[in-house]
Amino acid sequence: MRIKIGERLIRAGVVSEKQIDEALARQRAQGGRLGDNLLELGFLDEETLHRFVHHVPAKPADLKETGLPRAMLEELVLKLAFYQTEFTPTEISELIKLPPSLVIELITTLRREGYMQARGGDSYLVSSVHHTLTEGGRTRAHELLGQSSYAGPAPVPITDYIETVWHQTIHSTVADEPVVRNGFKNLVLRHELFNQLGPAINSGRSIFLYGPPGTGKTSVSQGIADLFQDEIFIPHSVYAHGQIIQVFDPINHEPLENEEASWDRRWCRARRPSVTVGGELSLDMLELNLVPLSNYYDAPLQLKANNGLLIIDDLGRQRIATRDLLNRWIIPLETAQEHLTLATGQKITVPFDVLVIFCTNIAPTELVDEAFLRRIRHKIKLDHVSRDEFVEILKINCDRSHIRFEPEVVGYLLEMYYRQQSRPFVAVHARDIVDHIVDYARYRRTEPVLTKETIDVACSTYFVEGY
């Protein structure tokens, strides 16, 4: 179940239900986040609000506080040690992401059981003492790796994961009009589009971007993703019903530099994620994936996108029926919860705290029915641009490529390749034509210039003619 910040503040005894009601009334009248309204009313101080909104996972002080079975941690240490010729507790600590004191405690037990030994005898166990596995330890580690080849950071319990996701919900991020306009300053967008995009972004729900090809849907969706620059915590892996689910993905997650991590290192401090998938999307990518021969799970796309964005590009171009794909999203979009099934048949319920952006150049009515469209909060159409907007986009791309803008030559382009051809002004054409001119200049080993000749060369290989 989703626990909103107001409910968490009440449970902690920080504010009363009456104060929350007053703050909600002020929020409805004046806007802003709930926390900001509590501050304005004097019901909360900034330090307390920061502690609740910017949740930092605390380091476990002992093995019990990890929330994990001790036996599982001992087995994980053995598997990590199997790949080392020799090791110190500090080195294992770096791999398992637990404090050295906890690792020393685990190694002490493994030594007592005859799986490990200190080099040179039974010296006192400290973080710098070198160790090796005994023959029995190597045999046991090999058996464990056969059962599950996962040998990485210790996971976090599923309950801790759920609580942290709601603490750092994407709904806590607000982008007002100046922020949105600044975020799209490199794109030429009509004024009315900002009034549609702003509320859609702040809803934290779902957005349906549609329109003809080349009208900027992918650029707009990426621009939305770039607005979310705050940091969150993403677990390396999650532990549920005795199973490990790997969540952190270096392809989709951008870790931030850690000077001296003051938090539980099983969590990685990262930017809010932005996961993009296109025509390759299939239903199995949205389910728990048991890694072949490894016996641990890879998280589905929406779990990797939690607290961030999931961009479904080229909707309708997937190899599966669009209706089947979209039906998969109905319950998560409505309940903000996701039900996943393990290979054992056991189900786990996790938050679905994702801003989903669907992008398509197929007419929405050809893809989905009215019932599904109602479930998508915001539907925004991106259309062909005007003549003046096209020229502005062309100028921006010329400046970016250090090409002198020549109004007379641009007039030639518009007359010969647009008016005479009855061709609509497509935003992406302006960028692509400039790129063709740059490619031509590289081939000729000359500076790129905007002339009638280079326009003709670019357009001859860009536009397709019938035959």
Secondary structure, 3 states (H helix, E strand, C coil): CCCCHHHHHHHCCCCCHHHHHHHHHHHHHHCCCHHHHHHHCCCCCHHHHHHHHCCCCCCCCCHHHHCCCHHHHHHHHHHHHHCCCCECHHHHHHHHCCCHHHHHHHHHHHHHCCCEEECCCCCCCCCCCCEEECHHHHHHHHHHHHHCCCCCCCCEEHHHHHHHHHHCCHHHCCCCHHHHHHHCCCCCCCHHHHHHHHHHHHHCCEEEEECCCCCCHHHHHHHHHHHCCCEEEEECEEEECCEEEECCCCCCCCECCCCCCCCCCCEEEEECCEEEECCCCCHHHHCCEECCCCCCEECCHHHHCCCEEEEECCCCCCCCCHHHHHHCCHHHHHHCEEEEECCCCCEEEEECCEEEEEEECCCHHHHCCHHHHHHCCEEEECCCCCHHHHHHHHHHHHHHCCCCCCHHHHHHHHHHHHHCCCCCCCHHHHHHHHHHHHHHHHHHCCCCCCCHHHHHHHHHHHCCCCC
